[in-house]
Amino acid sequence: MQKQTLQTLEIVEAKKTSKLSGKLALVTGASRGIGKGIAEALAAAGANVVVNYRSREKEAIETCAVIREFGGRTLAIAADVSQASEVNRMLKSIEQEMGPVEILVNNAGGGYRVPLDSIHEEDLDKLIAMNLKSTFLVTQAILPSMRVARWGRIINVSSIAAFTGGAVGPHYAATKAGQLGLTHSYASLLAKEGITVNAIAPALIETDAVIENIKVKPEEVIPVGRFGTLEEVGEVAVLLANNGFITGQTININGGLYMS
């Protein structure tokens, strides 16, 4: 416990000189998994963080508790980010309580495996809404305040499936590839306005979902011989939030599983 307290104090002291100190970040789908890891990493780097969730209120509150340990302001807010009305309501509440969002991490989304001959139109429509439409809606809603400030960082959480097709299915891979198209377009259009837009493409990160669904040993499939950690994904998100010269890029975080 004493060691943990000392580590927290060290982080709080380091925050005072961080470029992200006092910046407001919104991480969608941040109640667990990769979103939670990124939210906590941004808080450790000095940012105040809004934790968006859809239904996991208890987990979102727990994420906020960790953020407060780092000395940051935080807010947990429920919203289905695939619905424009929900996005607008969420952003109105954030601006009233916390101010304009300066760092956006589009992490909300998901996927499910379906046999190839059983994929139907509704499966594609569902994942387009979850993964692609949500990224578009939240980005569009937040851009006006970023453009006024002439500063912003947008990070889209894609997947290795955008490059390899992956094991989940084409309905999932297509939406994750679509996120990269959004990333490239926004990055090109906003480059002269102080707003960077990048993506990260994780694979086999040690989350509950990966542990429950991956039946092979990591050393059998991943060149570095282990699953990635949430901290390692968070470190890349912090790098992209700090850097004003990286834009339009996708950072692959997969232990060498896919090399670009």
Secondary structure as GFF3:
##gff-version 3
##sequence-region A 1 260
A	DSSP	alpha_helix	2	15	.	.	.	ID=ss1
A	DSSP	beta_strand	24	27	.	.	.	ID=ss2
A	DSSP	alpha_helix	33	44	.	.	.	ID=ss3
A	DSSP	beta_strand	48	53	.	.	.	ID=ss4
A	DSSP	alpha_helix	57	69	.	.	.	ID=ss5
A	DSSP	beta_strand	74	78	.	.	.	ID=ss6
A	DSSP	alpha_helix	84	97	.	.	.	ID=ss7
A	DSSP	beta_strand	103	106	.	.	.	ID=ss8
A	DSSP	three_ten_helix	116	118	.	.	.	ID=ss9
A	DSSP	alpha_helix	121	127	.	.	.	ID=ss10
A	DSSP	pi_helix	128	133	.	.	.	ID=ss11
A	DSSP	alpha_helix	134	149	.	.	.	ID=ss12
A	DSSP	beta_strand	152	157	.	.	.	ID=ss13
A	DSSP	alpha_helix	161	164	.	.	.	ID=ss14
A	DSSP	alpha_helix	170	190	.	.	.	ID=ss15
A	DSSP	three_ten_helix	191	193	.	.	.	ID=ss16
A	DSSP	beta_strand	195	202	.	.	.	ID=ss17
A	DSSP	alpha_helix	208	213	.	.	.	ID=ss18
A	DSSP	alpha_helix	218	221	.	.	.	ID=ss19
A	DSSP	alpha_helix	230	242	.	.	.	ID=ss20
A	DSSP	beta_strand	250	253	.	.	.	ID=ss21
###
